Each structure stands twice: as C-alpha cells, then as structure tokens.
C-alpha cells in the first residue's frame, strides 16, 4: 500500500511539473500571438482553424489549470482536447511536440486519478 501511494505521488508530481511547464510555454505563445505589435493579422481563416484553436491551446490551458486541483477532470479535458485537435488537424499527429510533449501530462493525470481512486476504494474495504 505504501509503495502504491509513493508511486501515485511520483506520477502526480511528474504530471504537475511537466504540465506547469507546458502551461507556461503555451500561455506565453498565446499572449504573444494575441498582443503582437505587427499589423495585418487576418484572424482565423476558416471554421476548421477556429475549432482547432478551441482544442489547442484553449482546452490545454484550461485542462492544465483544472488538473492542479482536480486531476481526473483536468486530465480528461487535456486528453479530449488533444484527440479533438488530431481529428480536426490530422496533419499534426506526426508532430512530436504534440504527441510527446503535450499529451503525456493529461494521460499521467488520468493514471494518477485512477490509482488514487483505487487506493481509496481499497482503504474503504479494509
């Protein structure tokens, strides 16, 4: 039981550190894009691009912020956001930044949530 708790806490802290660094990185580029000083921005070109913007970066930022308090919900938002992004922008599935950089914290938060839920059920049974 003690090893399971230690393992789940390690998973949680890896997800938090990784997720917080991604949160800061994505938020920086979002603000840089919104408040850029050059003129001539066209905004969103089509509906597909608008929907992609909702999945990335919006759902990632929201999911990472929520995951600090509620790991299961935040991990679900991140994972669903990435799946939605890959459905709307299939060309991004080959980008290592999205697959190896942004998706793992969402999965790690879900794994932690599952492990902590299972540990709570085990303690209640005893």
C-alpha positions in Angstrom: 0.0 0.0 0.0 2.8 2.4 0.9 4.6 1.7 -2.4 1.3 2.3 -4.4 0.9 5.7 -2.6 4.5 6.6 -3.3 4.2 5.6 -7.0 1.0 7.6 -7.4 2.5 10.7 -5.8 5.5 10.4 -8.1 3.2 10.2 -11.1 1.2 13.2 -9.8 4.4 15.3 -9.4 5.8 14.4 -12.8 2.4 15.4 -14.3 2.4 18.7 -12.3 5.9 19.7 -13.2 5.6 18.7 -16.9 2.1 20.2 -17.1 3.1 23.5 -15.5 6.0 24.0 -17.8 3.7 23.3 -20.8 1.1 25.7 -19.3 3.7 28.5 -19.1 5.0 27.8 -22.6 1.6 27.7 -24.3 0.3 30.7 -22.4 3.4 32.7 -23.4 2.9 32.0 -27.0 -0.9 32.6 -26.8 -0.3 36.0 -25.3 2.5 36.7 -27.8 0.1 35.9 -30.6 -2.8 37.9 -29.2 -0.8 41.0 -28.3 1.6 41.0 -31.2 2.7 44.5 -32.3 2.7 44.0 -36.1 -0.4 44.9 -38.1 -2.0 42.9 -40.8 -3.3 39.8 -38.9 -6.1 38.0 -40.7 -7.5 36.2 -37.7 -9.0 32.8 -38.3 -9.1 31.8 -42.0 -11.9 29.2 -41.7 -14.1 27.3 -39.3 -11.6 24.4 -39.1 -9.0 26.7 -37.8 -11.4 28.2 -35.2 -12.3 24.7 -33.9 -8.6 23.8 -33.8 -8.0 26.9 -31.7 -10.6 25.7 -29.1 -8.8 22.3 -28.9 -5.3 23.8 -28.8 -4.4 26.0 -26.9 -7.7 26.7 -25.1 -8.6 23.2 -23.9 -4.9 22.5 -22.9 -4.6 25.7 -20.8 -8.0 25.1 -19.1 -7.3 21.4 -18.6 -3.8 22.0 -17.1 -5.2 24.7 -14.8 -8.0 22.5 -13.6 -5.7 19.4 -13.2 -3.8 21.1 -10.4 -7.0 20.8 -8.2 -9.0 18.0 -9.9 -6.6 15.6 -11.6 -9.2 13.4 -13.2 -11.2 16.2 -14.8 -8.2 18.2 -15.9 -6.6 15.1 -17.4 -9.8 14.3 -19.3 -10.0 17.8 -20.7 -6.4 17.7 -21.9 -6.8 14.2 -23.4 -10.1 15.0 -25.1 -8.7 18.3 -26.4 -5.7 16.6 -27.9 -7.9 13.9 -29.5 -10.1 16.7 -30.9 -7.1 18.5 -32.2 -5.8 15.4 -34.0 -9.3 14.8 -35.5 -9.6 18.4 -36.8 -5.9 18.7 -37.8 -4.8 15.2 -38.8 -1.5 16.6 -40.1 -0.4 17.4 -36.6 -0.4 13.8 -35.4 3.1 13.4 -36.8 4.5 16.3 -34.8 6.5 15.1 -31.8 5.8 18.3 -29.9 2.1 17.4 -29.7 2.4 13.6 -29.2 5.4 13.5 -26.8 5.3 17.0 -25.3 1.7 17.9 -24.6 -0.4 14.7 -24.4 1.6 12.8 -21.6 0.6 15.1 -18.7 -3.1 14.6 -19.5 -2.6 10.8 -19.5 -0.4 10.9 -16.4 -3.1 12.9 -14.5 -5.7 10.3 -15.6 -3.4 7.5 -14.4 -2.9 9.3 -11.1 -6.6 9.8 -10.7 -7.3 6.1 -11.4 -4.6 5.0 -8.9 -5.8 7.3 -6.2 -9.4 6.3 -6.7 -8.4 2.6 -6.5 -6.4 3.2 -3.3 -9.3 5.0 -1.7 -11.6 2.0 -2.5 -9.0 -0.4 -1.1 -8.8 1.6 2.2 -12.6 1.7 2.5 -12.9 -2.0 2.1 -10.4 -2.7 4.9 
